Amino acid sequence: AMELVPLRGIAAASRLASRATMGQDYQAIVAMSEAGEDAWLSRQFETPAGFHDPIVTDLIQRLSAGEFAALEAQNPNIQAAFSRLAWWQRAINSEDQLRQRVALALSEIFVVSDSLNALARYPYALSNYYDMLLDNAFGNFRDLLLDVTLHPSMGVYLSHINNAKADPEANTFPDENYAREVMQLFSIGLFELNPDGTEKLDADGNPVPTYDNDDIREFARVFTGLSFGGQNRQFGSRGVDFRAPMAMFEAYHDDGEKTLLRGQQVPAGQPGMSDIDAAVDNLFNHPNVGPFIGRQLIQRLVMSNPSPAYVERVTAAFDGVDGSPRGDMKAVLAAILLDPEARSVPDPEGTGGKLREPLLRVVATLRQLGVSSPDGFYANSGFFVQDQIQQHPLSAPSVFNFFQPGFRPAGEVAEAGLVAPEFQITNSGTVVSISNMVDAAVFGGFVNDLRAAPFQQASLDLSDYLALAEDPDALVERLDLVFTYQTLSDQTREVLLDALEQIDDPETRVQAAIYWLLISPDYAVEL
């Protein structure tokens, strides 16, 4: 077994900030270091959630009051941007940084997307779905799975809303879309797993499927009878109340006996919601959930290729081996972020680390450089960002997210049998685009895309770094600590220092140092 030496002090806090927040500036990192990683985590678990719906409500009220007249004249569909505006405002300004970060990770597992126009045009459809993820981020996975199942945005996206029981005479049968994806993507995966995430093999050495087409059909029968909740309920409604869970309409629910995974029988004649509860319990209690979901959360927060031992420790936390309830998200997140492998000194030659998601590079840069607006509202729709980096929250091209957990880029990574999910949206175009975005932000001050009244232009605050401009060594040291937690390679450091010596103007020197570091491989790869 490899010896794991923990990273300590302010560098350890900086790395935790990189994984567990949307990005922290120097002062916040120092405060994290003084508190200690365990204590900081505990405080974040108790920090109230910064929900998105209230921001959307405020924006809708301001729209109706005529504050957005000029913007609405240019874009009659301005409401479609409100959930995006809420996301950026919370990502930049909310105190519950761990919760916001975990919700982003969950949104890349339990995918819904504004690529579907039926969701894009209703601002609460996505803000309320994200609030549901925020609400469950520190709760229990069982509740999360049920809330995902009953959220109308998921019902619309994976088409189990208005899903009626079979009518053989009319040759209609329940939609199987959600029934398939709730198993394949949201709970247990395609193949039986050991607690360490490795696949179980049959006598012939082949992986063992977790479900088959009969199971999909049985689960599809469970998810019948659901339609929009809220007021004026009726089955088949195309109503747009995305803030109430879907309601059950018994007349359209298949109330026959059903057989779930591992032979569990659901009796005939019970209420539809009892069937759904039974199905959620059936999935939640499957031994695959801990390693399947745990490994993906490790990938989103810490590293692309966790060791089997790391995955097994997270599975034990999910299973409640230490006495916590099965599915306790706080226990799972603590196990992920405070694991010895997560805390160990980075090895540039090892298989740890991951490529930073383009979106997280953008958000962290803004937060670490103190972005703010005069009125306190950071007005960014994210449309420009998405156009440049091919990524935006709740905007994936399909239910399979922007990238898949098992993606292997051709070359050394694939040859070594490793995965690197984020490389699926990394190409020559996006690499150049993110460099151009950093350039525009640092040198040009372009840091938000809605700057017409009633919104205001935001700006960066480089004062901390300008104070170090006359000492290139101290400047690079500070940047290394904040952005790369003292993992900057000797080669990159030397290149930076040599280049900075050629620049006389203090502001330009600081801007150049930040720009070069942010486009370096040292920053792109999070060790």
N, C-alpha and C positions, 0 to 999 in steps of 0.2 A: 504494500500500500504506500502511496506517495505521502510524504510528510507535508502537512498543511500548516504553514506559518501564517498567522493572522496579520492582515494589514491593520495598522493601528493609527490612532490620532486623527489629525485633520484630513489626511489623505483618505482614511477609511470613511470618514463622514462625507467627503466629497464623492466617493464612489457610491455610497448608499444614496446620496442625493441624485446621482445620475440614474439610478435604477428605480427609486421609489418616489420620485417627484417628477414634475415637468421641467425641472431645472432650478438650481438655487444659486444666488450670488454669494460673494465671499463672506459677507456678514452672516448670512443664514447658515452657511456651511460651518462657520466658527461656532455658532450657537448649537448646531447639531452635535458637533464634536464635544462641546462642553457638557451637553446633556447626556451623551452616550447613546449608542445605537439602539439598545434595548429600550431605554427611557423615551427616546424620540418616537420609536415605533408605538409605544403604549399611548403617548400623547396624541399621536395621529389617529389611533383607533377611537379616541374619545372626542376628536374635533368634529363639530357639527358639519353636516353635508352642505355643500354649496350647490343647490339644485338649479336646473336650467329653466324649468317651466316659469318661475316668477319673472325671469328676464324676458322671456317670450311674451308673457302677459303685459309687462310694462311696454314693450315695443309695440304690441298691437294697440294698446291704449294711446300711445303717442302717435301712431299712424292715423287712428280715427280722429285724433285732435288736430290733424293737419300738419304735424311737425315734419312729416316726410314728403310733403307735397312735391318738392323738386325731384327727389329721388324716385318717387312713384311715377312721376311724369316720364322719367327716363326708362323706368322698368316697372311696369304695372304688376309684376309678380314679385315685388320686393319682399312680401311676407315669406317667400320660400327661403330667404336668407336668414330669417329670424332665429331658427334653431342653430344655425352655424354661428351667428353672432353670439348667441348664448354660450356655445362651446368655447369660443376663443376668450370671451370675457372670464369665464370660470378658470380656464387653463392658465391664463396669465395672472389673475388676481385672487383666486380663491385660496383660503388658508388650508383647506383639507387636501393637501397635495397628494398624499398617499392614496386617498380614496379616488381622486380624479385620475391618478395614474393607473390604478387597478381597474377602474371602469373602462378606460381606454383598452386595456388588455382584454377585458371581458367582451368589449364590443368587437374585437377581432376574432373571437371564438363564437359568440352568439350573434351572428351577423344579420343585420337588416341594412338596407341601403337606400339612399335617395336617388340611386340610379333607376329606381322604380318610381315613375311619376306620381302614382297614387299615394306615395309617402312624401315625395318632395314638396307637393303643393300645399300640404297641411302642416303648419309650423309645429304644432304640438305632437305630431306623429313621432318625430325623432327626438325632440327635447324630452318628452315624457318617457320614451323608451330608455333614453340615457339616464334619466332620473331613476328609473327602475333598477338599472345596473348600479348606479351610485348607492341606492338604498340597500342593495343586497351585497355590496362589495365586502362588507365586514360581517355579514350575517351567516346564514347557513346555506350550503349549496342546494339543499333540497328545496328551500323556499325560492331560491334563484331560478331553478329549473321549472318550478310551477309558474312563477311569475312570467318567465319568458314564454312558456306555453300559452298562457292566457292573455298575453299582451296583444291588442289588436294590430299593432304594427307588424309583429311576427305573423299574426294570422293572415294579414294581407300579403306579406312578403313571401311566405311559404304556403299560402293558399289553403289553410285549414279553417279560415273564417267562412261561414256559410257552407260548410261541408256537411252535406246531408247523408243519412243512411242510404244503403243500397235500395234501388228500386228495379228489380230484375225485369219487370214488364216494360219499363222505360229504358232499360239497358244502361242505367246509370249506377256508378259505384263510388264509394268515398275516395276523395283525393288522397294520394299516398305520399305527397311531397314532405310534409312535416314529419310524418311517421318515420320516414327514412332518415331525414337529417337529424332528428332528435337523438337517434342512435349513433349514426355515423360521425356526426360532428359535435354534438352538444353533451354527450355523456359517456359512451363506452367505446366508440371506434369500431373498426371493421373486424379486428381479430382479438382473441383472448390474450390477456397480458398477465405476466407475473407481476408481483408488487414492485419490482425494480424497472418496470416498463418494457422489458424484453418480451418478445412474443412466445406464447406457449406453442409447442409443436406436437403434432400427432405422431403415431407410430411410424409413419413414412417420412417424417421430418418436415411436414408442411404446416403452415400456420392454421389455427382453428378459427373459423368464422364465428363472430358473436351472434349473428342473426342471419335469417334467410328471407326469401320473398314471402313465405307464409307469415313470418313474424311481422313484416311490414304491413301486410293486409290486416292482421289482427290489431295492430296499433292504430291503423287508419280508422278502423271501426270505433276505437275508443274516442278519437278526436272528431266525432260527429256531433252536430247540434249546437255548435258555437257560433254566435254572431255578436255584433256590437252590443256593448252594455250601455250604461247611461240611460238617459230618458228616451221615451218613445221607442221602446224596444220592439223589434219584430224580426223574425228570421228572414234572411235574404236581404236585409237592409244594407244599403251602401252608405249609411250614415258616417259621420266623420268625428265621432266622439272617441278620440284616442287617449283620453285621460281616465277612462274606466276600463277595468278588465273585461274581457269578453264574457257574455252571459250564456247560460245553457238553455236551450229550447228543447224540452224533452221529446216533443213530437217528431223531431228530426234526428234524434239520437238513436243509434243502434243499441238497444238494451238487451241483446242476446248474450249468451255466455261467450267469453273470450279466453284465449290461452296466450299468456304473455311469456317473456323469456324464462328459461329454466323451469318450464312447466307450470308456472303459477296460473291458477284459474281465477277468472273474474266471474262471479255468479250472474246469472240473468236477472233482469228486473230491477236492478238497483239504479239510483239516480245517476245521471250522466256525470256529474261532478265527482261522484264516488268512483266511477270508472277511471276518470282522469287522475284522481288521487292515487288510485291503485297502480296505474301505469307509471306515474312519476316515482312512487315508492319502489316499484320494480326496477326501474333504471337506477335510481339513487343508491339502492342497496347492492347493485352489481359490483363485484370486486374490481372491475376495470376502471371505475370512475376515478379513484385516487391516482393511479399512475397515468391514465389518459389525460385528465384535466391538469393534474399536477405538473406533468412534464411540459405541457404547453404554457402554463403560467411561468415556469422556470425560464422557458425560451423567451417569453415576452419581457420578463423583468431582469434576468440575470445572464444567461448564456444559452447558446444554441445547442450545445452538446453536453448536457449534464451526464455525469457518470451514473451507471445503474444504482450505485450505493446512494447517491444524492436523491435520485428519484424515489428510491425505497424509503428513505427517511421522510420525504414529503408525503408519500402514500400513507405511512404510519400516522402522520399528523392528521391527514384526511380521515383515516379510519378511526381516529380517536384512541389510539393505543395509549396515549399519556393520560387518558381519563376525560378529555374534552369530548363534546358530542361529535358523532360522525358528521363530516361535512362542514365543520366550523371553519369559516374562511379566515378568521383571525389566526387560528392555529396554523393553518396552511400557509398563510402569508409570512408569518413569523418564521416558520420552518424554511421557507424558500429564501428569505432575505438574510437570515442569520445563520444559515448553514455553514459549516466549516469550509466547504468548497467556495461558497459565495464570499466569505470573508478573507480568504487566503491571499497572500501576496501574488499579484498577477505574474504569470509566466509568459513572456512574449513568444516563446518557442512552443508553448503547450497548445492544447485544444480548447481552452476556455475562451470566454468572451463571446461577443457577437457583433455583427454589423449594426450600427444604430439605424433605426427607422428614419427615413427622411423627415417625416413629420416631427419626430422628437428632436431631431437636430434643429429644425426651425424654431420650435417652441422653446427649447432650452436656451438657444442663443438669445432670443428676445428676453426671456426672464433673467438670464445671467447678466445681461447688459442693461438691466433696469428699465425696460420699456414702460412708458406711461403716456397717458393723455391728460391734457389740462383738466378735463371734467371727470377723470377717473374711469371713463368707459373706453375700453380698447375695441375700436370698431373695425373688425376684420371679418369678411364673409368667407374667406378661405378659398374663393373661386380661383384667384390668381395662384395661390399656393398649390392647389390641386392641379392646375394646368401645368405647372412647372415640374412637380415631383411625383405626379400620378398617385397621390395619396391624400385622403382627407377623412376624418372620423365619420363613420356611418355613410360611407360613399363607395364601398368596395364594388367591383364590377360583378361579383357573384357571391353566393353564400359561402364560397371557399376563401373569402377574404382577399386581400391584395397579394398575399403570399401564403404558401402552405407550409405546415410545420416540418414536412419531410423533404422540402426542396433541396436539391444538390446541384450547385453550379458546376458546370464542366470544368475540369482542371484538377488542381491539387486537392481541393476540398472533397470532390466526389471520389477521387482516387484513394483518398484516405478513409473512405467510408463515413464521412461526416456530412452534416447538413448545415445550411446557412439560409434560412427562410427569406431574410430581407433582400438577398441578392436577386430574388425573383422580380423585383421592381427596380433593380440597379442596372443601368446600362450607360452607354456613352452619353446619351441624351440627358438622363436624369442627373448624372454626375456633373455635367457642365451646367445644368439648370440650377442645381443647388449652390454651386460656386457663384453663379451670377446673382442668385438671391442674396447670398451673404454679402457680396460686393455692393448690391443696391442698398442693403440695410446699413452696413457699416460706413460706407463712403457717401452714399446718397440719401440716407435717412428715410428710405422707402420701407416702412415697417407695418403699414396697415393700408388696406385697399379701399376703405370707405372714409373719405376725408371731406366730403361735401356736407353742408349743413343738413341735419343738425349734428352730424358727427364732426370730430376734430382729428387733426393729424397727430399721430403719436410720435414719440422720439426716444432715442436711446440715451442712457446716461453713462458716459465713459469717464466720469470724473475720478473714480477710484484708480483707473489705469493711467489717466493723464498725470496724476500725482507721482507716478513712477516713470514717466516718460524719459527723464534724464538719466535713468539707470537701466539700460536694456536688460542686464542680468536679472534685476529685481522684477522688471516688467514681465519677462518670459517666465520667471519663477511663479509669479502670481497667476498668470494665465494657465500654466501647467497645473497648478493646484486646483483652480476652479473648474477648468474644462476637462482635464485629463488625469486628475488626481495623482500627479507625480509619476506618470508613466511615459512622459515624452521621451522619445529615443534621443540618444546622444547626437545622432546624425541630424535629426530635425531641429534640435536645439541649436546646433552649430550653424545650420543653414539660416535659421531665424536671426541669430545674433550677428552673423556676418552681414545679412541684408539690412538689418536695422541700423548698423553703423554707417550705412550709406545715406541715411535719411536725416536731414537736419531739423525739419519742422516737427515739433513735439506731437501735435495732433495727428499728422500724417503717419508718424512713427507708430503711434498707438493703434491707429486704424489698420495699418499694414500688418502689425504683429497679430492683431485679432483675426484679420482676414486670413492670413497664411496659416495660422494654427487651425482655424475652423475648416479649412479645406484640406488639411493634412490627413494622411492615413492614420496617424496616431489618434486623431479625434474621431474619424469615421468608424474605426474599430474600437469598441468598448470592451476593454479587457477586464 
